[in-house]
Amino acid sequence: MSRQNTIAGLTRLAATAAAATLLLAACGGDDDNNNGGGATATGGGTQAADLGLVQDGTLTVCSDVPYPPFEIESSDAPSGYSGFDMDLMQAIADGLGLQMAVQDVGFDPLQSGAVLAAGQCDLGASAMTITDERKQHLDFSTPYYDSLQSLLVATDSGITSLDDLDGKTVGVQQGTTGEIYAKEHLPEGANPPQSFPSDGELWPALQAGNIDAILQDLPVNQTHARSDPNYEVVEEYQTDEQYGFAFSKGEKTALLDAVNQQLQALRDDGTYDQIYAKYFAMDSTGAASPTGPSPSTS
């Protein structure tokens, strides 16, 4: 073969290879657009690849478990966890075409934003009240639940209000609005509130008689009172609290928008009401059981 023919042949081969490369790239681009490292989200057409997820195709949720009725271990649930928060998050993940994975973490490092800033998870779902202090280091979804604080005691304790806690000890969960409320409203004669990492230690401490009362979110205290008739909620406190899903400050704006879109979609199609009724069902008197305020409509 002459030098000219060899050069021409090489040129044709190079052109063919380049065309094949372009074709493969185009096909690969289509696959990326369809899958985005996961599935295409339905919320406003946002793709999972655009959400900055910790793990492709998976919505990784940090939560402090147990905290019934919001977070409960459940072998029957796809993620291994159920409860009001977890069921809502599962519905949101489903709407985004994602799997859901849950990491059980302490509430204090969650509400401080530490685990989110470290990239341990995509968001926090842990019955977390939206506060101005927390908004300094966290972004929040639109509110999804209105809550109150409450006082849980043994039925034979003789305690009917905070005023009866002179010389007694109330237990609270560390880093919570319940802890703040106790510090601000306990009578002078009461012992300093005793903080526990989670409800998993707080509730057994009351049952063991190591503390005299629990001050925390109303639905959680009422769940305990329903499970054991030896305990009762004796006071409720109107604190105008609303829960929100938490995100690392300024880091997950696309995911935050997608979650808000899904929350609204769940309200619009009635799924939110179904999940709410599952955990806060109305009894024959028309009161929620566990009783609590109506779901947030914000």
Backbone hydrogen bonds in HBPLUS format (Angstrom, degrees):
<---DONOR---> <-ACCEPTOR-->    atom                        ^
c    i                          cat <-CA-CA->   ^        H-A-AA   ^      H-
h    n   atom  resd res      DA  || num        DHA   H-A  angle D-A-AA Bond
n    s   type  num  typ     dist DA aas  dist angle  dist       angle   num
A0006-THR N   A0002-SER O   2.94 MM   4  6.21 155.3  2.01 150.6 158.2     1
A0007-ILE N   A0003-ARG O   3.00 MM   4  6.23 162.6  2.03 151.6 155.3     2
A0008-ALA N   A0004-GLN O   2.96 MM   4  6.22 160.6  2.00 149.3 154.9     3
A0009-GLY N   A0005-ASN O   2.81 MM   4  6.03 157.1  1.86 147.2 153.7     4
A0010-LEU N   A0006-THR O   2.94 MM   4  6.19 160.8  1.97 151.1 156.2     5
A0011-THR N   A0007-ILE O   2.94 MM   4  6.14 152.8  2.01 146.7 154.5     6
A0012-ARG N   A0008-ALA O   2.98 MM   4  6.31 156.4  2.04 150.0 155.3     7
A0013-LEU N   A0009-GLY O   2.96 MM   4  6.24 159.0  2.00 150.3 156.3     8
A0014-ALA N   A0010-LEU O   2.91 MM   4  6.12 157.6  1.96 149.8 155.6     9
A0015-ALA N   A0011-THR O   2.97 MM   4  6.22 154.9  2.04 146.6 153.4    10
A0016-THR N   A0012-ARG O   2.92 MM   4  6.18 156.6  1.98 148.0 154.5    11
A0017-ALA N   A0013-LEU O   2.93 MM   4  6.16 161.2  1.96 149.8 154.9    12
A0018-ALA N   A0014-ALA O   2.93 MM   4  6.12 157.6  1.98 146.6 152.7    13
A0019-ALA N   A0015-ALA O   3.00 MM   4  6.21 156.3  2.06 146.5 152.5    14
A0020-ALA N   A0016-THR O   2.98 MM   4  6.25 157.5  2.03 148.5 154.7    15
A0021-THR N   A0017-ALA O   2.92 MM   4  6.17 154.9  1.98 147.9 154.9    16
A0022-LEU N   A0018-ALA O   2.97 MM   4  6.24 158.4  2.02 149.1 154.3    17
A0023-LEU N   A0019-ALA O   2.95 MM   4  6.20 153.7  2.02 146.7 154.1    18
A0024-LEU N   A0020-ALA O   2.92 MM   4  6.19 160.9  1.96 152.0 156.5    19
A0025-ALA N   A0021-THR O   2.92 MM   4  6.11 158.1  1.97 148.5 155.0    20
A0026-ALA N   A0022-LEU O   2.92 MM   4  6.14 153.4  1.99 144.8 151.8    21
A0027-CYS N   A0023-LEU O   2.98 MM   4  6.29 157.1  2.03 147.6 153.7    22
A0028-GLY N   A0024-LEU O   2.81 MM   4  6.04 161.0  1.85 150.5 156.4    23
A0029-GLY N   A0025-ALA O   2.82 MM   4  6.03 149.4  1.91 144.9 153.3    24
A0030-ASP N   A0026-ALA O   3.07 MM   4  6.36 151.1  2.15 144.6 151.4    25
A0031-ASP N   A0027-CYS O   3.05 MM   4  6.40 154.8  2.12 148.9 155.6    26
A0032-ASP N   A0028-GLY O   2.96 MM   4  6.22 157.0  2.02 149.9 156.1    27
A0033-ASN N   A0029-GLY O   2.97 MM   4  6.17 155.1  2.04 144.7 151.5    28
A0034-ASN N   A0030-ASP O   2.99 MM   4  6.23 143.6  2.13 142.0 151.8    29
A0035-ASN N   A0031-ASP O   2.85 MM   4  5.99 151.3  1.93 150.4 158.1    30
A0036-GLY N   A0032-ASP O   2.58 MM   4  4.75 137.5  1.75 125.3 140.4    31
A0038-GLY N   A0035-ASN O   2.59 MM   3  4.95 151.6  1.67 119.9 127.6    32
A0041-ALA N   A0046-THR O   3.03 MM   5  5.30 119.8  2.40 133.5 149.7    33
A0042-THR N   A0095-GLY O   3.24 MM  53  5.95 149.2  2.34 139.7 148.8    34
A0044-GLY N   A0042-THR O   2.93 MM   2  5.96 108.5  2.45 118.8 102.8    35
A0046-THR N   A0043-GLY O   3.36 MM   3  5.96 172.6  2.37 118.3 120.1    36
A0050-ASP N   A0047-GLN O   2.87 MM   3  5.45 150.6  1.96 116.3 125.2    37
A0051-LEU N   A0048-ALA O   3.10 MM   3  5.33 166.6  2.12 112.3 116.4    38
A0058-THR N   A0055-GLN O   3.07 MM   3  5.54 155.9  2.13 141.9 140.1    39
A0099-GLN N   A0057-GLY O   3.04 MM  42  6.29 174.9  2.05 150.7 149.4    40
A0059-LEU N   A0099-GLN O   2.74 MM  40  6.04 169.3  1.75 155.4 156.5    41
A0101-ALA N   A0059-LEU O   3.02 MM  42  6.20 162.9  2.04 142.0 145.5    42
A0122-ASP N   A0060-THR O   2.78 MM  62  5.28 151.1  1.87 136.9 146.3    43
A0061-VAL N   A0101-ALA O   2.76 MM  40  6.10 169.0  1.77 165.1 167.0    44
A0103-GLN N   A0061-VAL O   2.78 MM  42  6.13 159.1  1.82 155.6 160.3    45
A0062-CYS N   A0123-LEU O   2.94 MM  61  6.27 170.2  1.95 159.8 162.7    46
A0125-ALA N   A0062-CYS O   3.02 MM  63  6.32 157.0  2.07 161.8 168.5    47
A0063-SER N   A0103-GLN O   2.98 MM  40  6.29 155.9  2.03 162.8 164.8    48
A0105-VAL N   A0063-SER O   2.82 MM  42  5.74 157.8  1.86 138.9 146.4    49
A0067-TYR N   A0071-GLU O   2.86 MM   4  4.86 175.4  1.87 144.9 143.9    50
A0070-PHE N   A0067-TYR O   2.84 MM   3  5.68 140.3  1.99 137.4 138.6    51
A0071-GLU N   A0067-TYR O   3.02 MM   4  4.86 158.1  2.07 109.0 115.5    52
A0084-PHE N   A0069-PRO O   2.85 MM  15  6.23 163.2  1.88 145.4 146.9    53
A0085-ASP N   A0070-PHE O   3.18 MM  15  5.02 130.0  2.44 111.9 125.7    54
A0072-ILE N   A0082-SER O   2.86 MM  10  5.15 149.8  1.95 143.6 139.6    55
A0082-SER N   A0072-ILE O   2.72 MM  10  5.15 163.1  1.75 156.4 162.0    56
A0074-SER N   A0080-GLY O   2.81 MM   6  5.04 176.9  1.81 124.0 124.6    57
A0077-ALA N   A0074-SER O   3.29 MM   3  5.61 152.3  2.37 105.9 113.0    58
A0080-GLY N   A0077-ALA O   2.99 MM   3  4.92 142.5  2.13 100.8 112.5    59
A0087-ASP N   A0083-GLY O   2.78 MM   4  5.82 162.2  1.81 157.8 162.3    60
A0088-LEU N   A0084-PHE O   3.08 MM   4  6.20 157.6  2.14 145.0 151.3    61
A0089-MET N   A0085-ASP O   2.88 MM   4  6.16 160.8  1.92 151.8 157.5    62
A0090-GLN N   A0086-MET O   2.85 MM   4  6.05 150.2  1.94 143.7 152.2    63
A0091-ALA N   A0087-ASP O   3.00 MM   4  6.22 157.4  2.05 145.0 150.5    64
A0092-ILE N   A0088-LEU O   2.93 MM   4  6.23 151.3  2.01 147.3 155.9    65
A0093-ALA N   A0089-MET O   2.81 MM   4  6.04 162.8  1.84 151.3 155.7    66
A0094-ASP N   A0090-GLN O   2.85 MM   4  6.06 159.6  1.89 148.4 154.4    67
A0095-GLY N   A0091-ALA O   2.96 MM   4  6.15 154.1  2.03 141.1 148.1    68
A0096-LEU N   A0092-ILE O   3.02 MM   4  6.30 135.2  2.23 142.7 154.9    69
A0096-LEU N   A0093-ALA O   3.10 MM   3  5.07 129.5  2.37  94.4 108.1    70
A0098-LEU N   A0093-ALA O   2.85 MM   5  5.01 174.2  1.85 149.5 147.5    71
A0097-GLY N   A0094-ASP O   3.01 MM   3  5.00 157.7  2.06 103.1 109.8    72
A0110-LEU N   A0107-PHE O   3.05 MM   3  4.95 124.9  2.36  93.4 108.9    73
A0111-GLN N   A0107-PHE O   2.76 MM   4  6.00 169.3  1.77 167.8 167.6    74
A0112-SER N   A0108-ASP O   2.99 MM   4  6.02 141.4  2.14 145.4 155.8    75
A0114-ALA N   A0109-PRO O   3.00 MM   5  5.21 115.1  2.44 144.4 160.9    76
A0115-VAL N   A0109-PRO O   3.34 MM   6  6.03 162.7  2.37 133.5 136.8    77
A0113-GLY N   A0110-LEU O   3.04 MM   3  5.23 148.3  2.15 102.9 112.7    78
A0117-ALA N   A0113-GLY O   2.84 MM   4  5.94 162.2  1.88 156.2 161.2    79
A0118-ALA N   A0114-ALA O   3.04 MM   4  6.17 142.4  2.18 142.3 152.4    80
A0120-GLN N   A0115-VAL O   3.09 MM   5  5.55 156.0  2.15 175.9 176.3    81
A0119-GLY N   A0116-LEU O   3.05 MM   3  5.22 159.4  2.09 105.9 112.2    82
A0124-GLY N   A0246-ALA O   2.79 MM 122  4.81 155.8  1.85 136.8 143.5    83
A0246-ALA N   A0124-GLY O   2.92 MM 122  4.81 156.0  1.97 139.7 144.6    84
A0244-GLY N   A0128-MET O   2.97 MM 116  6.03 148.3  2.08 164.5 170.2    85
A0130-ILE N   A0242-GLN O   2.80 MM 112  5.93 162.1  1.83 178.8 172.7    86
A0135-LYS N   A0131-THR O   2.97 MM   4  6.19 147.4  2.08 146.8 156.4    87
A0136-GLN N   A0133-GLU O   3.20 MM   3  5.55 157.6  2.25 105.7 112.6    88
A0137-HIS N   A0134-ARG O   3.07 MM   3  5.76 153.3  2.14 117.1 123.3    89
A0138-LEU N   A0134-ARG O   2.87 MM   4  5.82 118.9  2.25 145.1 162.1    90
A0139-ASP N   A0247-PHE O   2.86 MM 108  4.96 167.9  1.88 142.9 147.0    91
A0247-PHE N   A0139-ASP O   2.76 MM 108  4.96 147.8  1.86 151.6 154.3    92
A0141-SER N   A0245-PHE O   2.90 MM 104  5.20 146.3  2.01 144.0 154.1    93
A0144-TYR N   A0243-TYR O   3.02 MM  99  5.90 152.7  2.09 144.6 153.1    94
A0243-TYR N   A0145-TYR O   2.76 MM  98  5.18 158.8  1.81 150.9 158.5    95
A0147-SER N   A0241-GLU O   2.95 MM  94  5.25 162.7  1.98 132.6 137.7    96
A0218-LEU N   A0148-LEU O   2.97 MM  70  5.51 161.8  2.00 135.7 137.3    97
A0149-GLN N   A0237-TYR O   3.19 MM  88  4.99 166.6  2.21 144.7 145.6    98
A0237-TYR N   A0149-GLN O   2.76 MM  88  4.99 161.0  1.79 143.2 141.1    99
A0150-SER N   A0216-GLN O   2.91 MM  66  5.66 130.9  2.16 140.3 152.7   100
A0216-GLN N   A0150-SER O   3.19 MM  66  5.66 139.6  2.36 143.3 153.2   101
A0151-LEU N   A0235-GLU O   2.99 MM  84  5.27 149.8  2.08 144.5 145.7   102
A0234-VAL N   A0151-LEU O   2.97 MM  83  5.87 150.4  2.06 161.6 170.2   103
A0152-LEU N   A0214-ILE O   2.84 MM  62  5.05 163.6  1.86 149.9 155.6   104
A0214-ILE N   A0152-LEU O   2.90 MM  62  5.05 149.4  1.99 140.2 149.4   105
A0153-VAL N   A0232-GLU O   3.00 MM  79  5.70 165.3  2.03 158.4 159.9   106
A0232-GLU N   A0153-VAL O   2.87 MM  79  5.70 159.9  1.91 164.9 171.7   107
A0157-SER N   A0154-ALA O   3.07 MM   3  5.21 160.2  2.11 118.2 117.5   108
A0155-THR N   A0230-ASN O   2.79 MM  75  5.45 164.9  1.82 133.9 136.0   109
A0164-ASP N   A0161-SER O   3.08 MM   3  5.62 160.0  2.12 113.4 119.5   110
A0165-LEU N   A0162-LEU O   3.06 MM   3  5.55 157.0  2.11 124.8 124.5   111
A0168-LYS N   A0165-LEU O   2.90 MM   3  4.93 160.0  1.94 130.8 128.6   112
A0167-GLY N   A0189-GLY O   2.79 MM  22  5.71 165.8  1.81 119.6 122.7   113
A0191-ASN N   A0168-LYS O   2.96 MM  23  5.72 161.4  1.99 152.2 156.2   114
A0212-ASP N   A0169-THR O   2.77 MM  43  5.39 158.2  1.82 154.8 162.4   115
A0194-GLN N   A0170-VAL O   2.96 MM  24  6.28 160.7  2.00 154.5 160.1   116
A0171-GLY N   A0213-ALA O   2.71 MM  42  6.02 171.4  1.72 151.4 152.8   117
A0215-LEU N   A0171-GLY O   3.05 MM  44  6.34 162.6  2.08 172.3 173.9   118
A0172-VAL N   A0194-GLN O   2.95 MM  22  6.13 157.3  2.00 152.5 153.2   119
A0196-PHE N   A0172-VAL O   2.89 MM  24  6.23 142.2  2.04 150.2 162.2   120
A0176-THR N   A0173-GLN O   3.29 MM   3  5.86 151.2  2.38 141.9 138.9   121
A0174-GLN N   A0196-PHE O   2.82 MM  22  5.55 170.5  1.82 153.2 155.1   122
A0180-ILE N   A0176-THR O   3.28 MM   4  6.70 154.3  2.35 141.0 147.5   123
A0181-TYR N   A0177-THR O   2.88 MM   4  6.08 159.4  1.93 145.5 151.1   124
A0182-ALA N   A0178-GLY O   2.98 MM   4  6.16 160.3  2.02 147.3 152.3   125
A0183-LYS N   A0179-GLU O   3.09 MM   4  6.30 164.3  2.12 149.7 153.4   126
A0184-GLU N   A0180-ILE O   3.09 MM   4  6.29 144.2  2.23 144.7 154.3   127
A0185-HIS N   A0181-TYR O   2.96 MM   4  6.01 134.7  2.17 147.6 159.3   128
A0186-LEU N   A0182-ALA O   2.98 MM   4  5.45 146.0  2.09 151.7 150.1   129
A0190-ALA N   A0187-PRO O   3.06 MM   3  5.57 164.3  2.08 118.0 123.1   130
A0201-GLU N   A0198-SER O   3.13 MM   3  5.72 158.8  2.18 113.4 118.8   131
A0202-LEU N   A0198-SER O   3.08 MM   4  6.28 152.5  2.16 142.6 151.1   132
A0203-TRP N   A0199-ASP O   3.11 MM   4  5.74 171.3  2.11 141.7 143.2   133
A0205-ALA N   A0201-GLU O   3.24 MM   4  6.26 143.4  2.38 135.9 145.5   134
A0206-LEU N   A0202-LEU O   3.26 MM   4  6.66 147.4  2.37 148.5 156.3   135
A0207-GLN N   A0203-TRP O   3.13 MM   4  6.44 163.9  2.15 153.2 157.7   136
A0208-ALA N   A0204-PRO O   2.89 MM   4  6.02 142.5  2.03 143.0 152.6   137
A0210-ASN N   A0205-ALA O   2.89 MM   5  5.19 142.5  2.03 166.2 164.7   138
A0209-GLY N   A0206-LEU O   3.04 MM   3  5.10 153.7  2.11 102.8 111.2   139
A0221-ASN N   A0217-ASP O   3.17 MM   4  6.49 167.4  2.19 159.1 162.7   140
A0222-GLN N   A0218-LEU O   2.89 MM   4  6.03 161.0  1.92 160.8 166.7   141
A0223-THR N   A0219-PRO O   2.98 MM   4  6.09 142.4  2.12 135.9 145.4   142
A0224-HIS N   A0220-VAL O   3.15 MM   4  6.51 154.4  2.22 148.2 154.0   143
A0225-ALA N   A0221-ASN O   2.99 MM   4  6.29 158.0  2.04 148.0 154.2   144
A0226-ARG N   A0222-GLN O   2.94 MM   4  6.08 150.2  2.03 144.0 151.3   145
A0227-SER N   A0223-THR O   3.07 MM   4  6.26 142.9  2.21 139.1 149.0   146
A0227-SER N   A0224-HIS O   3.12 MM   3  5.08 121.3  2.48  92.4 107.3   147
A0228-ASP N   A0224-HIS O   3.03 MM   4  6.23 133.8  2.25 145.8 157.5   148
A0231-TYR N   A0228-ASP O   3.11 MM   3  6.07 152.8  2.19 129.9 132.1   149
A0251-GLU N   A0248-SER O   3.15 MM   3  5.55 173.2  2.15 130.8 131.3   150
A0256-LEU N   A0252-LYS O   2.80 MM   4  5.98 159.6  1.84 156.9 163.8   151
A0257-ASP N   A0253-THR O   2.99 MM   4  6.17 160.6  2.02 145.9 150.3   152
A0258-ALA N   A0254-ALA O   3.01 MM   4  6.22 156.8  2.06 143.8 150.5   153
A0259-VAL N   A0255-LEU O   2.85 MM   4  6.08 157.7  1.90 154.3 159.7   154
A0260-ASN N   A0256-LEU O   2.99 MM   4  6.21 160.9  2.03 149.7 155.0   155
A0261-GLN N   A0257-ASP O   2.96 MM   4  6.21 153.3  2.03 146.6 154.0   156
A0262-GLN N   A0258-ALA O   2.99 MM   4  6.24 153.5  2.06 144.2 151.4   157
A0263-LEU N   A0259-VAL O   2.84 MM   4  6.12 157.1  1.89 152.7 159.0   158
A0264-GLN N   A0260-ASN O   3.06 MM   4  6.28 161.2  2.10 147.4 151.6   159
A0265-ALA N   A0261-GLN O   2.98 MM   4  6.21 152.9  2.05 143.1 151.1   160
A0266-LEU N   A0262-GLN O   2.86 MM   4  6.11 152.7  1.94 151.0 158.1   161
A0267-ARG N   A0263-LEU O   3.04 MM   4  6.36 145.6  2.17 143.3 152.6   162
A0268-ASP N   A0264-GLN O   2.87 MM   4  6.10 159.2  1.91 149.6 155.7   163
A0269-ASP N   A0265-ALA O   2.97 MM   4  6.15 155.3  2.03 150.4 155.2   164
A0272-TYR N   A0266-LEU O   2.97 MM   6  5.11 173.5  1.97 121.8 121.0   165
A0270-GLY N   A0267-ARG O   3.38 MM   3  5.32 156.8  2.44  99.3 106.0   166
A0274-GLN N   A0270-GLY O   3.16 MM   4  6.45 151.1  2.25 146.3 154.3   167
A0275-ILE N   A0271-THR O   3.01 MM   4  6.32 159.7  2.05 156.1 160.5   168
A0276-TYR N   A0272-TYR O   2.87 MM   4  6.10 160.4  1.91 153.5 159.8   169
A0277-ALA N   A0273-ASP O   2.90 MM   4  6.03 160.7  1.94 146.0 150.9   170
A0278-LYS N   A0274-GLN O   3.14 MM   4  6.30 139.6  2.31 137.4 147.6   171
A0279-TYR N   A0276-TYR O   3.17 MM   3  5.58 132.8  2.41 105.0 115.8   172
A0280-PHE N   A0276-TYR O   2.77 MM   4  5.76 143.4  1.90 154.4 166.7   173
A0289-SER N   A0281-ALA O   2.71 MM   8  5.46 145.0  1.83 147.2 157.6   174
A0283-ASP N   A0287-ALA O   2.88 MM   4  5.69 162.3  1.91 158.3 160.4   175
A0286-GLY N   A0283-ASP O   2.97 MM   3  5.41 160.3  2.01 114.8 121.4   176
